[in-house]
Amino acid sequence: MNIKSSVSFLKIIFAFQIIYHVVLWAMSDKFTIYNPLVFLPLCIMLIYGAFIGLLGINKVSIKNTQSVGLLFLSLGILSNGIAYSIYTYLAIKDITVVPSYPSVSDYIWLLSILFYILGYVVYIYIFRHSIKFQQIVISLFVCLISFYFIAYFIGLPEWSNQVGISLNEKFFDFFYSAFDFITIGLSIIILGVAGGRIYKGLFIFNIGILLTGIADFILSVRGPENTWSGDWGDIIFSMTGYFTALGIVYLVNNLVDNS
């Protein structure tokens, strides 16, 4: 596999996205058709990373356990890319309002998180002999405690007192945060036991997952924006796509080289 060309492509798209963010941030008019397009490069990185992942699996037997883990992670970023594409389309239809919440894209985003969790479970299985049960319990316990602490003491206490919030909105608010902390907890376990060449790909991918949790938390605190102004919160979302896609590229390179 020509890993250099894939890495270079992702770097070019990511650099373009950062420049695009800066241009939007400098623009005085925040309600142009160009603003909702801010996440288009992110969609490209995610879908490209998923394509590389699925292409790599096709070269190796799906019976390989690493292939199964890579399959779930690739489906995760593919779902993520599709969700962002749908959200971008809905935003372009009317740039003056935020797409309804939850929208179709939110259901797909939850699906992507479930794929991430399944992928992590497979990788934990691969390194199961190096994992102590206490590591799993402590990691998940810390993440759940952190989730409840943020939700009830830091993350907008007035949320629970607001009227007019539908059950669906509360459902997605809760599970977005809960799933983020679960995936972060699982990633911590994997980084603690993974070794060899596979570590680099997992480490880079997990940076993207950590940034996803941070970006989701920022969004929940500041509320939805309808300007897509290219600020630092949007930049963190863009970084999630770059690192997860880049992690997939390195995981594929390791899988193909060892097959």
Long-range contacts (C-beta under 8 A, 24 or more apart in sequence): 1-56, 1-252, 1-253, 1-256, 1-257, 3-249, 3-250, 3-253, 6-48, 6-52, 6-249, 7-246, 7-249, 9-48, 10-45, 10-48, 10-49, 10-242, 10-245, 10-246, 10-249, 13-41, 13-44, 13-45, 13-48, 13-242, 14-41, 14-45, 14-238, 14-239, 14-242, 16-41, 17-41, 17-42, 17-45, 17-238, 17-242, 18-235, 18-238, 20-230, 21-230, 21-231, 21-234, 21-235, 21-238, 22-230, 23-230, 24-228, 24-229, 24-230, 25-229, 25-230, 25-231, 30-227, 30-228, 30-229, 31-95, 31-96, 31-227, 32-95, 33-92, 33-95, 35-95, 35-227, 35-228, 35-229, 35-230, 36-88, 36-91, 36-92, 36-95, 36-228, 37-88, 37-92, 38-228, 38-230, 38-234, 38-238, 39-84, 39-87, 39-88, 39-228, 39-234, 39-237, 39-238, 40-88, 41-238, 41-241, 42-81, 42-84, 42-237, 42-238, 42-240, 42-241, 43-81, 43-84, 43-85, 43-88, 43-241, 44-81, 45-81, 45-241, 45-242, 45-245, 46-77, 46-78, 46-80, 46-81, 46-84, 46-241, 46-244, 46-245, 47-77, 47-78, 47-81, 47-82, 47-85, 48-245, 49-74, 49-77, 49-241, 49-244, 49-245, 49-246, 49-247, 49-248, 49-249, 50-74, 50-75, 50-77, 50-78, 50-81, 50-245, 50-248, 52-245, 52-248, 52-249, 52-252, 53-77, 53-248, 53-251, 53-252, 54-78, 55-252, 56-251, 56-252, 56-253, 56-255, 56-256, 57-252, 57-255, 59-256, 59-259, 60-255, 60-256, 60-259, 61-259, 64-255, 64-259, 65-122, 65-125, 65-126, 66-126, 66-198, 66-251, 66-254, 66-255, 67-255, 68-122, 69-119, 69-120, 69-122, 69-123, 69-126, 70-119, 70-248, 70-251, 70-252, 70-255, 71-119, 72-115, 72-116, 72-118, 72-119, 72-122, 73-115, 73-116, 73-119, 73-205, 73-244, 73-247, 73-248, 73-251, 74-248, 75-112, 75-115, 76-112, 76-113, 76-115, 76-116, 76-119, 76-244, 77-112, 77-241, 77-244, 77-245, 77-248, 78-112, 79-108, 79-109, 79-111, 79-112, 79-115, 80-108, 80-109, 80-112, 80-241, 80-244, 81-241, 82-108, 83-108, 83-109, 83-112, 84-241, 91-228, 95-226, 96-226, 97-226, 98-224, 98-225, 98-226, 101-169, 101-172, 101-224, 102-168, 102-169, 102-171, 102-172, 106-172, 109-176, 110-172, 110-175, 110-176, 110-179, 113-176, 113-179, 113-180, 113-183, 114-179, 116-183, 116-209, 117-179, 117-182, 117-183, 117-186, 120-183, 120-186, 120-187, 120-189, 120-190, 121-186, 123-190, 123-194, 123-202, 124-186, 124-189, 124-190, 127-190, 127-193, 127-194, 130-193, 130-195, 131-189, 131-192, 131-193, 135-189, 135-192, 135-193, 136-189, 139-185, 139-186, 139-188, 139-189, 140-182, 140-185, 142-185, 143-181, 143-182, 143-184, 143-185, 144-178, 144-181, 144-185, 146-181, 147-177, 147-178, 147-181, 150-177, 150-217, 151-177, 155-217, 155-220, 155-221, 156-220, 156-221, 173-220, 176-216, 176-220, 177-216, 177-217, 177-220, 180-212, 180-213, 180-216, 180-217, 181-213, 183-209, 183-212, 183-213, 184-209, 184-210, 184-213, 197-254, 197-257, 197-258, 198-251, 198-254, 200-250, 200-254, 201-247, 201-248, 201-249, 201-250, 201-251, 201-252, 201-253, 201-254, 202-247, 202-251, 203-247, 204-243, 204-246, 204-247, 204-250, 205-243, 205-244, 205-246, 205-247, 205-248, 205-251, 206-247, 207-243, 207-247, 208-239, 208-240, 208-241, 208-242, 208-243, 208-244, 208-245, 208-246, 208-247, 209-240, 209-244, 211-236, 211-239, 211-240, 211-243, 212-240, 212-244, 215-240
